[in-house]
Amino acid sequence: MAENLNLFTSTQNVIKEALTKLGYSEEMYELLKEPLRMMTVRIPVKMDDGSVKIFTGYRAQHNDAPGPTKGGVRFHPEVSEEEVKALSMWMTLKAGIVDLPYGGGKGGVVCDPRQLSMREIENVSRGYVRAISQIVGPTKDIPAPDVYTNSQIMAWMMDEYSRIREFDSPGFITGKPLALGGSHGREKATAQGVTICIHEAAKKRGIDIKGARVIVQGFGNAGSFLSKFMHDAGALVVGISDAYGGIYDPAGLDIDYLLDRRDSFGTITTLFDNTITNQELLEKECDILVPAAISNQITADNANSIQASIVVEAANGPTTLEATKILTERGILLVPDVLASSGGVTVSYFEWVQNNQGYYWTEEEVNKKLHENLIKAFDNIYEVSQTRGVNMRLAAYMVGVRRAAEASKFRGWV
Ligand code: GLU
């Protein structure tokens, strides 16, 4: 039978398994198997050439029992309703894992920002906020950056929302520039979180980070900062890649040189002649493999060829459920996406708290709190995985879904 590559249905399957293991009823699964709300919008945008183009956007709110919903907005040509739904469910899990008072939300606009001018991107961003303004807000649903969106886009969105509401609303969105109430440490937060998970996983496997060989697939926000952190910690980053291909050197790559030359979308390999494919890169020799790009990269087809002893998922959904099984059986320690990539939303929460209290923290304070949260979350999930005899993904879902389930129960919904 063909493997299930559908992110939405495979997420539903694991949520069901997690709820069953935790002893929840079928009704709880019925509540949590889909977002509570899903809004589809059409956004008319004036293009630079004078024409008008209509873009499609989505906002999904999975469960708001624990508090407002929270999660990023991606601008990507492959954004779909199903993907946004699955991603909103993952945000519920992430918030539960790092113990934040949020449910999950997620949004997206079907567009390719690489083909748009800055002014067109601004018009898409403002149009999206106007279209969803009724269902979002600092105490309802708080957007943030995601794939191909950044602090400038958050600034335009915040400005648009503040104009509509007629008061300054920094807490409406996170991932803002510092000058607009952004938090120190937010830009590097996802990579920091992945780094913390790598250190913890390496300890469990008795691997010394100094000299460990690391492959990072993807050189966007998470992948690029992560490569730098690993390099600075004394690891040998032997492979990296972008959407166009990968480069691999067993002697270690010059990360500072690569960072210097990447463009704002993380493209770098187009400058090299001897590139390999992304699939080839995943199967190269290394100790730690970090898929930090797109979904469905490690599947039943290549899981047996992965040479790493630790796989840490910085991307959302890079490993299928079949592949998770294979890697676990092979004794490879897999740190799942909902744990490894939760650093971003954790510092987003800190940003929102700072906005709400109007008092701002230093980068040291932010990083200290991020470390504490993530190490606690890692230990908790590792412990559940050991004591309940389940893989790290199922353990993470069990920890992650609990808060939304408990909150829904206390509210009397189920
Ligand atoms: N888009 C990021 C994620 O998927 C961050 C979300 C947030 O900061 O709210 O976790």
Boltz pocket constraint, residues with backbone or C-beta under 6 A from the ligand:
constraints:
  - pocket:
      binder: B
      contacts: [[A, 70], [A, 71], [A, 72], [A, 73], [A, 94], [A, 142], [A, 143], [A, 144], [A, 145], [A, 146], [A, 147], [A, 174], [A, 175], [A, 341], [A, 342], [A, 344], [A, 345], [A, 346], [A, 348]]
      max_distance: 6.0
